[in-house]
């Protein structure tokens, strides 16, 4: 299989989608648990799009930010 090279435009589009995904996750977390600490926000910024997808699925049944892996 030949790896596909992404253009600069495609990379920008992907980055924009990931930032929008993070924004939506933050809104959902705030609604469920209230405002997040800077440490939680930093952790979210470091997570991949795939990990954010997992977080969205787990959020509905999570009792705490710790259970989601966002707090120690």
C-alpha positions in Angstrom: 0.0 0.0 0.0 1.4 3.4 -1.0 1.2 6.0 1.8 -0.9 9.1 0.9 0.8 12.4 1.2 -1.4 15.2 2.6 -1.2 18.6 1.1 -0.8 21.7 3.3 -4.4 22.5 2.6 -5.6 19.0 3.7 -3.4 19.3 6.9 -5.1 22.6 7.7 -8.5 21.1 7.1 -7.7 18.2 9.4 -6.3 20.5 12.1 -9.5 22.6 11.9 -11.7 19.6 12.3 -9.7 18.4 15.3 -10.0 21.8 17.0 -13.7 21.9 16.4 -13.9 18.3 17.8 -12.1 19.6 20.9 -14.4 22.5 21.3 -17.5 20.3 21.2 -15.9 17.9 23.7 -15.2 20.8 26.0 -18.8 22.0 25.8 -20.1 18.5 26.6 -17.7 18.2 29.5 -18.8 21.6 30.9 -22.4 20.7 30.6 -21.8 17.3 32.4 -19.2 18.3 35.0 -19.0 22.1 35.1 -15.9 24.2 34.2 -12.7 22.3 33.6 -9.3 23.1 35.2 -6.4 24.2 33.0 -4.9 20.8 33.6 -7.9 19.1 32.1 -7.9 21.5 29.2 -4.2 20.8 28.5 -4.8 17.1 28.6 -7.6 17.5 26.0 -5.3 19.5 23.8 -2.8 16.6 23.8 -5.2 13.9 22.9 -5.6 12.6 19.4 -8.8 12.7 17.4 -9.3 9.0 18.0 -8.9 9.4 21.8 -11.4 12.3 21.7 -13.9 10.0 19.9 -13.5 7.4 22.6 -14.1 10.2 25.2 -17.3 11.2 23.6 -18.6 7.7 23.7 -17.6 7.2 27.3 -18.9 10.6 28.5 -22.5 9.6 28.8 -21.9 7.0 31.5 -18.9 8.5 33.2 -19.3 9.4 36.9 -16.3 11.7 36.9 -13.5 13.4 35.0 -11.1 10.9 36.7 -13.1 8.0 35.2 -12.5 9.5 31.8 -8.8 9.8 32.3 -8.9 13.6 32.5 -7.9 14.0 36.1 -5.4 12.1 38.3 
